[in-house]
Amino acid sequence: MALGVQVTFDATDPQRLSEFWALVLDYEVWNPHDGREPWEVFGVDLGPSRTHRDTWSAVVDPEGRGPRVLFRKVAESKTTEGRVHLNVDVSGHGKGTEGWRKVRDKADALVAAGGTVVREVDEPLGRCLVMRDPEGNEFCLR
């Protein structure tokens, strides 16, 4: 059995980023009052300064298959390019016009939500749109 994983982003505005990434991943913003682990329980191992709701936000796969994505508040803004990014499979590995239309439609929705298209990549290994979330974290839609 594979080990579980959680993806964690440093953020200046965890709530805003969780709402954006819920849209990216077709996830939902985690509600600590829905019977799952409450924020206070989740944050207890992180120290007393990290238990307040405004220092954390998260998104979860509504079907429970994908990893939780956590956003933790930090004081400093992102200043350099990250060395890790997510590739989001919007097309469902669809080839051709239909798959690319799904990518472009998702990109349009993400731009309306505060994302930025950086560039289009079309090379022998694949085609994608490189984007940035509202705090500058890069990811690819493919």
Steps between C-alpha positions, in 0.01 A plus 500: 500500500633842404560768762264792521620846407390855573619789286575818698532854367637797692258788450443859603123447462416132562125542453535669159746237379280214619205642306716535188646149527156349564411637157825371344460146632119468509539457878303664777622729775533294816239584761632412847142467626390226260593211727859478386794599715441856634766767453579511869575126507690518173714790622582369848822332384611820331519715809260746661560780249383274216159396632304805387276452198644799312846342490384193307269398223476183298325340206398136471391263228123461547535132407782449750752365249743787449732655755396785727660829402582720797576873494689637799543867575851640488609860545724523194388508137629262237822644360650232276380235261400182677678175425181295513177557311182308434396370159122495485348261245200697380469327163477150647789415269275600213687572185423750231253782489256374766769444766659838431158672515457363855841640595418844354156509667654416839772764446235763421316419825825515697600836349158635603577373855837679518738261323740594222598317183880513472558315173390215279735204461466271199784253472545131418434395862168684512303820490405710802426847627734624769306712748543679833255509787417837666817479715733408213528121542544338159303200381420342164165419344518216252 
